[in-house]
Amino acid sequence: MSLLYDSERRHRRRMMSSFFRFAFFAVVLVVVSVISYRYGIREVESSEVDLTRQVAELTAENETLQRDAIRHQSDVRTVEIRYEELLRRFETEMPRGPLLDLTRLAAERLQEGVSPERLTFYLREAGEPRDCSALGGKRFVLPTPAYQGTDTSVSYEEGRISVTGLGENAVTANGGIQGWFDPARPVAVTFTMIGGETTSVEGLLPLYKSVVLDGQEYRFAIAAGRRSFVNVSADRCSFP
């Protein structure tokens, strides 16, 4: 009987020990679960706060970008309107044809030192010439880089207007340089007045040029002549 009682008592102790171990682990598991749950809740709440803050920042940034885009579009449209206005003004106010030529000629004369008052005077006094008379025809050897000799100019009105020029040398089929100018290539003709003022005209012959001296207009025509020569004809016209 004693042995049976001891056996049952040990069995109960083992059962109780197993129960307490199970209860201990269960309590530990519950505590760990509760702690983990609360930690997880805090992490979720923290993540939600961060996400909410990021969403607010992105929303504010997006609104700023939209405002900037609207402002830039407005600026671009303003520039387009100004460009269109300037283009219309350019098309309506930009000189064309003879007026453009006159504008360029006036700019060239001003750069050469001619006073605005002198240009204004000539423009005011300008009119269609009348009472024209021929001054006769002359010729001279057109200088080239290879020839700068004699007979390379003519003069009119007792030397008050001198005419000379410069052409490009003619070239043989083998590339040899000739002394005379090539009439098929552009030339430059220069007119020098008695006071030292010069003007010129360039291009393919024939060329035409008018100069004004002492209230009279001199009209020149320059054409190719015999080899090496250019022919010059001139008229003198009085203004009304």
C-alpha positions as CSV (number, residue, x, y, z in Angstrom):
1,M,0.0,0.0,0.0
2,S,2.8,2.3,0.8
3,L,4.4,1.8,-2.6
4,L,1.1,2.4,-4.4
5,Y,0.6,5.7,-2.4
6,D,4.1,6.9,-3.2
7,S,3.6,6.2,-6.9
8,E,0.3,8.1,-7.0
9,R,1.9,11.0,-5.2
10,R,4.8,11.2,-7.6
11,H,2.4,11.1,-10.5
12,R,0.4,14.0,-9.1
13,R,3.6,16.0,-8.5
14,R,4.6,15.4,-12.1
15,M,1.1,16.4,-13.3
16,M,1.2,19.5,-11.2
17,S,4.7,20.3,-12.4
18,S,3.7,19.8,-16.0
19,F,0.6,22.0,-15.4
20,F,2.7,24.8,-13.9
21,R,5.2,24.7,-16.7
22,F,2.4,24.8,-19.2
23,A,0.8,27.7,-17.3
24,F,4.1,29.5,-17.2
25,F,4.8,29.2,-20.9
26,A,1.2,30.1,-21.6
27,V,1.5,33.3,-19.5
28,V,4.9,34.1,-21.1
29,L,3.3,33.6,-24.5
30,V,0.4,35.8,-23.7
31,V,2.7,38.5,-22.3
32,V,4.9,38.3,-25.4
33,S,1.9,38.4,-27.6
34,V,0.5,41.4,-25.8
35,I,3.8,43.2,-25.9
36,S,4.2,42.4,-29.6
37,Y,0.7,43.5,-30.4
38,R,1.2,46.8,-28.6
39,Y,4.6,47.4,-30.3
40,G,3.0,46.5,-33.6
41,I,0.1,49.0,-32.9
42,R,2.7,51.7,-32.1
43,E,4.6,50.9,-35.3
44,V,1.4,51.0,-37.4
45,E,0.4,54.3,-35.8
46,S,3.8,55.7,-36.3
47,S,3.8,54.6,-40.0
48,E,0.3,56.1,-40.4
49,V,1.6,59.4,-39.0
50,D,4.6,59.3,-41.3
51,L,2.5,58.4,-44.3
52,T,0.0,61.2,-43.5
53,R,2.8,63.7,-43.2
54,Q,4.3,62.5,-46.5
55,V,1.0,62.7,-48.2
56,A,0.5,66.3,-46.9
57,E,4.0,67.3,-48.0
58,L,3.5,65.7,-51.5
59,T,0.0,67.4,-51.8
60,A,1.5,70.8,-50.9
61,E,4.4,70.2,-53.3
62,N,2.0,69.2,-56.0
63,E,-0.1,72.3,-55.5
64,T,3.0,74.4,-55.6
65,L,4.1,72.8,-58.9
66,Q,0.6,73.3,-60.3
67,R,0.8,77.0,-59.4
68,D,4.3,77.3,-60.9
69,A,3.1,75.6,-64.1
70,I,0.1,77.9,-64.4
71,R,2.4,80.9,-63.8
72,H,4.9,79.6,-66.4
73,Q,2.1,79.1,-68.9
74,S,1.0,82.7,-68.3
75,D,4.6,83.9,-68.8
76,V,5.0,81.9,-72.0
77,R,1.7,83.3,-73.4
78,T,2.8,86.8,-72.4
79,V,6.1,86.3,-74.3
80,E,4.2,84.9,-77.3
81,I,1.9,87.9,-77.4
82,R,4.9,90.3,-77.2
83,Y,6.6,88.4,-80.0
84,E,3.5,88.5,-82.2
85,E,3.2,92.2,-81.5
86,L,6.9,92.8,-82.4
87,L,6.6,90.7,-85.5
88,R,3.5,92.8,-86.6
89,R,5.4,96.0,-85.9
90,F,8.5,94.7,-87.8
91,E,6.3,93.7,-90.8
92,T,4.6,97.1,-90.9
93,E,7.5,99.4,-89.9
94,M,10.5,97.6,-91.5
95,P,11.5,99.5,-94.6
96,R,11.3,97.6,-97.9
97,G,12.3,98.2,-101.5
98,P,13.7,101.6,-102.2
99,L,13.0,102.8,-98.7
100,L,15.2,100.0,-97.4
101,D,18.0,100.9,-99.8
102,L,17.8,104.6,-98.7
103,T,17.9,103.5,-95.1
104,R,21.0,101.4,-95.6
105,L,22.6,104.2,-97.7
106,A,21.9,106.7,-95.0
107,A,23.4,104.4,-92.3
108,E,26.6,103.9,-94.5
109,R,27.0,107.7,-94.9
110,L,26.6,108.3,-91.2
111,Q,29.2,105.6,-90.4
112,E,31.5,107.3,-92.9
113,G,31.3,110.5,-91.0
114,V,28.7,112.5,-93.0
115,S,26.7,114.7,-90.6
116,P,23.0,114.1,-90.1
117,E,22.4,117.7,-91.0
118,R,24.0,117.3,-94.4
119,L,22.0,114.2,-95.2
120,T,18.8,115.9,-94.1
121,F,19.6,118.9,-96.3
122,Y,20.1,116.7,-99.4
123,L,16.9,114.8,-98.7
124,R,14.9,118.1,-98.3
125,E,16.4,119.6,-101.4
126,A,16.1,116.4,-103.5
127,G,13.8,116.5,-106.5
128,E,13.5,115.0,-109.9
129,P,16.3,116.5,-112.0
130,R,15.7,118.5,-115.1
131,D,17.8,120.2,-117.7
132,C,20.2,117.3,-118.2
133,S,23.2,117.6,-120.6
134,A,25.6,115.0,-121.7
135,L,29.2,115.3,-120.6
136,G,30.5,112.9,-123.2
137,G,32.0,109.4,-123.0
138,K,35.4,108.4,-121.8
139,R,37.3,105.2,-121.1
140,F,40.1,104.0,-118.8
141,V,42.0,100.8,-118.1
142,L,40.3,99.1,-115.1
143,P,43.0,98.3,-112.6
144,T,43.5,94.7,-111.3
145,P,45.7,93.2,-108.6
146,A,48.2,92.4,-111.4
147,Y,48.0,95.8,-113.1
148,Q,48.1,99.2,-111.4
149,G,49.7,101.2,-114.3
150,T,48.7,104.3,-116.2
151,D,45.4,105.4,-117.7
152,T,43.5,103.8,-114.8
153,S,41.1,106.7,-114.2
154,V,39.2,109.5,-115.9
155,S,37.9,112.8,-114.5
156,Y,34.9,115.1,-115.2
157,E,34.2,118.7,-114.6
158,E,37.8,119.8,-114.7
159,G,38.9,117.2,-112.2
160,R,36.2,117.8,-109.7
161,I,35.0,114.2,-110.1
162,S,37.4,111.3,-110.7
163,V,36.4,107.8,-111.7
164,T,38.5,104.7,-111.2
165,G,37.9,101.1,-110.0
166,L,39.2,97.6,-109.5
167,G,38.5,94.3,-111.3
168,E,39.6,90.7,-111.0
169,N,42.3,89.4,-113.3
170,A,41.2,87.3,-116.3
171,V,42.6,83.7,-116.1
172,T,43.6,81.4,-119.0
173,A,42.4,77.9,-119.4
174,N,45.6,76.7,-117.8
175,G,45.2,79.0,-114.8
176,G,47.6,81.7,-115.9
177,I,46.9,85.3,-114.7
178,Q,46.3,87.9,-117.3
179,G,46.9,91.6,-116.9
180,W,43.4,92.7,-117.9
181,F,40.2,92.4,-115.9
182,D,37.6,89.7,-116.4
183,P,34.3,91.4,-117.5
184,A,32.3,88.3,-116.5
185,R,33.2,88.8,-112.9
186,P,32.1,91.6,-110.5
187,V,34.0,94.9,-110.5
188,A,34.1,97.9,-108.2
189,V,34.0,101.5,-109.5
190,T,34.9,104.4,-107.2
191,F,34.0,108.1,-107.6
192,T,36.0,110.7,-105.8
193,M,34.8,114.3,-105.4
194,I,37.0,117.3,-105.2
195,G,36.6,117.5,-101.4
196,G,37.9,114.0,-101.0
197,E,34.4,112.4,-100.5
198,T,34.2,109.0,-102.2
199,T,31.4,106.7,-103.1
200,S,31.4,103.4,-105.1
201,V,29.3,100.9,-106.8
202,E,30.0,97.1,-107.2
203,G,28.6,94.3,-109.3
204,L,28.6,93.0,-112.8
205,L,28.9,95.4,-115.7
206,P,27.1,97.5,-116.8
207,L,26.8,99.6,-113.6
208,Y,25.0,102.8,-112.9
209,K,25.7,105.5,-110.3
210,S,24.5,109.0,-109.5
211,V,26.5,111.5,-107.4
212,V,25.5,114.9,-106.2
213,L,28.0,117.8,-106.2
214,D,27.3,121.5,-105.7
215,G,23.6,121.1,-106.2
216,Q,23.8,119.1,-109.4
217,E,23.4,115.5,-110.1
218,Y,25.9,113.5,-112.2
219,R,24.6,110.3,-113.7
220,F,27.3,107.7,-114.8
221,A,27.0,104.6,-116.8
222,I,29.9,102.2,-116.8
223,A,30.1,99.3,-119.4
224,A,32.8,96.9,-120.5
225,G,34.8,98.1,-123.5
226,R,37.7,96.7,-125.4
227,R,40.0,94.4,-123.6
228,S,41.3,96.0,-120.3
229,F,39.0,99.1,-120.8
230,V,35.7,100.2,-119.4
231,N,33.6,102.9,-121.1
232,V,32.1,105.7,-119.0
233,S,29.3,108.0,-120.1
234,A,28.0,110.9,-117.9
235,D,25.1,113.3,-117.8
236,R,24.8,116.5,-115.7
237,C,21.4,117.4,-114.4
238,S,20.1,120.4,-112.5
239,F,17.5,120.1,-109.7
240,P,14.4,122.2,-109.9
